[in-house]
Amino acid sequence: MVAPMLTSKNTGVILVLLFVVAGALRDVFFGEVFQRHRFFDVVFVSFALATIIFTIVVAVRMPAQFAVLARNWRTALIANLGTACA
């Protein structure tokens, strides 16, 4: 039996409320972070953490992808340079 709060009529409202609350928490958190630290420091730490975390995920779940990257390193380099220039 499905709990009454998870019916299709209420699911949309609950998800919208969760989205709004999550957005408010994000804005308050990052507002404080950007007031306390320099912008590029926050960006550097964010991208470094994302790179480390997703490298570990790929290494654990799909290690063969590193061989694909090694074979296509020029394409990856050009894509990264294009992104950095944008």
Secondary structure, DSSP 8 states (H G I E B T S, - for coil): ---GGGSHHHHHHHHHHHHHHHHHHHHHHHHHHHHHS-HHHHHHHHHHHHHHHHHHHHHHH-THHHHHHHHTHHHHHHHHHHHHH-
